[in-house]
Amino acid sequence: MGIKVAKFGGSSLADVEQFKKVGSIVMMDEERRYIVPSAPGKRHSSDHKITDLLYLCQEHAQKGVPFGEVFELISTRYLEIVEGLGLSLDLEPILEDIREKILGGYSAEYTASRGEYLNGIILAEFLGYEFVDPADMIFFTQAGAYDAQATKEAVREALSEVERAVIPGFYGSRPDGGIQTFSRGGSDITGAIIAQGVGADLYENWTDVSGFMMADPRIVNNPKPIKEITYKELRELAYMGANVLHEESVFPVRQAGIPINIKNTNDPEAVGTLIVPNGGDSQGNGMITGVAGKKGFTIISIEKAMMNAELGFGRKLLSIIESHGISFEHMPSGIDNISLVIADNELEGKLEEVLEDINQQLKPDSVDVHSSMALVATVGMGMARTPGISGKLFGALGDENINVRMIAQGSGEMNIIIGVENEDFERAIQTIYFAFVE
């Protein structure tokens, strides 16, 4: 029998009905042996996530403000789930213990983690699985850095004798016994860590969408789903804002060569998106996997005759932006010109000083600044093997009179990144998508 690790997000466990869906999904496949739950998410648009309410309790406690009403909302939510599932679980003492610890000054990490902790207890009872506290096997250093090696060994040892278990997501522990959390969305990371530790055949990430789409559905109406994508393609699209999966969660399973399947709790029969270590030829069409992008960039273009012969020019330029605490996104260049693509939030309040340093230290012939720019990435492993991709892409943009201000292509030839005006952003994505998808 194979091993599947299934992580369920907050929307998948928001209320009684969602718990029942999860129960059916788990019981549908006996290979789903290790389950990682998030804290309950929103039940509707005006609802609150449990984690947000817990942070609010912590904030009130630190200020000496009573948080009884907020904690009552949390307690009621969990007790309603227990009652609705018909469980005999007595959650009241556990809730009271948490309330007292928040009042007693326990850390924000402890408080935030209790959402997953409580959901884990309930789900384990509901499924008849063993509850395993991740604080006993997911470890951080005292400074809060994730300890990958110690965790991998501890997970393997702790779960080797446990046939089926529920392990709450989002948190682990420091050497002093204190709770340490991952960043928000960190249950994805927990699921990947467990999958790596038990040598899973598949890591399933259940959410409220049926995998990745080839473009943002807010920009392209009813885009096609991506059935299969490589880790490298995922990284490129996620960097450009196509976020369904917590980015850091890819690395533990990627290292172990474990595929990830993004699935929809509300539509379990949907194929979803399979993320694989290698292979896949971009939907089998030999072309692109997806197109994504984001706004809010500035391009600083520097021109100087004989730049290519001036030793250390690029190093000096990068030293200037480093001295101002600025990181750059891309650096396309020619013989006598070089450009820096920088996110606007990196340049906030610093642009004039940066330009002054460039002029003083590099003595360029000209420096041009193009603001209100957007980046659009067209990604696909099959692009390198398909002649005419660039021509098709730029031809389509030209037909729509979309001016391309910057072009960058990775050495692996799996992506083409262009810079366009913010006002052309949505139209550029639509144009590229429909140029390749019929």
Beta strands, then each sheet from edge to edge (+ up, - down):
strand 1: 4-8
strand 2: 32-37
strand 3: 130-131
strand 4: 165-166
strand 5: 171-173
strand 6: 179-181
strand 7: 202-207
strand 8: 228-230
strand 9: 260-264
strand 10: 273-276
strand 11: 290-303
strand 12: 337-343
strand 13: 366-379
strand 14: 406-409
strand 15: 415-421
sheet 1: 3+ 4+ 2+ 1+ 7+ 9+ 10- 8-
sheet 2: 5+ 6-
sheet 3: 12+ 11- 13+ 15- 14+
end
